[in-house]
Amino acid sequence: MTVVALVLAALASLIHVYIFVMESLIWTGPRARKTFGTTVAEAETTKALAFNQGFYNLFLAIVSVIGIVLIASGTTAVGAALVFTGAGSMALAGIVLLLSSPDKRRSALIQLVPPLLSVVALLIAVSN
């Protein structure tokens, strides 16, 4: 079950690195505008906010990846704490998006499901 948890945490981290790229690096470009449903003017106006938000996503991914590496190297307690923190925060952010913007359900579920499943799988793994 640990392997399943770590694979899901890695997938969640990759998704959040992708979100970082979209928000912090290409926010005003056509691909990000299409993905987030913004106009050129909206993207320009919110560029600084998106830049900052993208880094939150990157930091959550980094925390989770460090946790994955620590668990894989045998430092289970610290690694699990980091995966629970990173992936748990990702899942909670997905819940916030789902509740605050039901029209963005698909995006919320993409952001929410892998880290939530990772947390559940890791809870099962460390409980045995």
C-alpha positions in Angstrom: 0.0 0.0 0.0 3.0 2.3 0.6 4.0 2.0 -3.1 0.4 3.0 -4.2 0.5 6.0 -1.8 3.9 7.2 -3.1 2.9 6.8 -6.8 -0.3 8.8 -6.2 1.6 11.4 -4.2 4.1 11.6 -7.1 1.2 12.0 -9.6 -0.3 14.7 -7.5 3.1 16.5 -7.3 3.4 16.3 -11.1 -0.1 17.8 -11.5 0.9 20.6 -9.1 4.1 21.3 -10.9 2.1 21.6 -14.1 -0.3 24.0 -12.4 2.8 26.0 -11.2 3.9 26.3 -14.9 0.5 27.4 -16.0 0.0 30.0 -13.2 3.5 31.3 -12.7 5.2 31.0 -16.1 2.6 31.1 -18.9 -0.4 32.7 -17.2 -1.1 35.2 -20.0 -0.5 32.8 -22.8 -3.3 31.3 -24.9 -3.0 27.8 -23.3 -3.3 29.0 -19.7 -6.1 31.5 -20.6 -8.0 28.7 -22.3 -7.5 26.3 -19.3 -8.5 28.9 -16.7 -11.1 30.6 -18.8 -9.7 34.1 -18.7 -9.5 36.9 -21.2 -6.3 38.7 -22.1 -7.4 41.6 -19.9 -8.3 39.3 -16.9 -5.0 37.4 -17.3 -3.0 40.6 -17.3 -4.9 42.0 -14.3 -4.4 38.8 -12.2 -0.9 38.0 -13.4 0.8 38.8 -10.0 -1.8 36.8 -8.0 -1.5 33.8 -10.3 2.3 34.0 -10.1 2.2 33.9 -6.3 -0.4 31.1 -6.3 1.6 29.0 -8.7 4.5 29.0 -6.2 2.2 27.7 -3.5 1.5 24.7 -5.8 5.2 24.2 -6.5 6.0 24.2 -2.8 3.3 21.6 -2.0 4.8 19.4 -4.8 8.3 19.9 -3.4 7.2 19.0 0.2 5.5 15.8 -1.1 8.5 14.8 -3.2 10.9 15.2 -0.3 8.5 13.0 1.7 8.4 10.4 -1.0 12.2 10.3 -1.1 12.4 10.0 2.7 9.9 7.2 2.9 11.7 5.4 0.0 15.0 5.7 1.9 13.6 4.4 5.1 12.8 7.5 7.1 9.2 6.7 7.2 7.9 8.9 10.0 9.3 12.2 8.7 8.5 11.3 5.1 4.9 10.4 5.9 4.5 13.7 7.8 5.7 15.5 4.7 3.5 13.5 2.3 0.5 14.0 4.6 1.2 17.8 4.8 1.8 18.2 1.0 -0.8 15.9 -0.4 -3.3 16.7 2.3 -3.0 20.4 1.5 -3.4 19.7 -2.2 -6.6 17.7 -1.4 -7.9 20.4 0.8 -7.2 23.1 -1.8 -9.1 20.9 -4.3 -12.1 20.8 -1.9 -12.0 24.6 -1.5 -12.0 24.9 -5.3 -14.9 22.5 -5.7 -17.0 24.2 -3.0 -16.2 27.8 -4.1 -16.4 27.2 -7.9 -18.7 24.3 -8.7 -18.4 25.2 -12.4 -14.7 24.2 -12.1 -15.6 20.7 -10.9 -13.3 18.9 -13.4 -10.3 21.0 -12.4 -11.1 20.5 -8.7 -11.3 16.8 -9.0 -8.0 16.6 -11.0 -6.4 18.6 -8.2 -8.2 16.7 -5.4 -8.5 13.0 -6.2 -4.8 11.8 -6.5 -3.6 13.5 -3.3 -6.6 12.4 -1.4 -6.2 8.8 -2.5 -2.5 9.1 -1.6 -3.3 10.2 1.9 -5.8 7.4 2.4 -3.4 4.8 1.1 -0.6 6.1 3.2 -2.8 6.1 6.3 -3.6 2.4 5.6 0.1 1.7 5.1 1.4 3.3 8.2 -1.5 1.9 10.3 -0.4 -1.7 9.6 
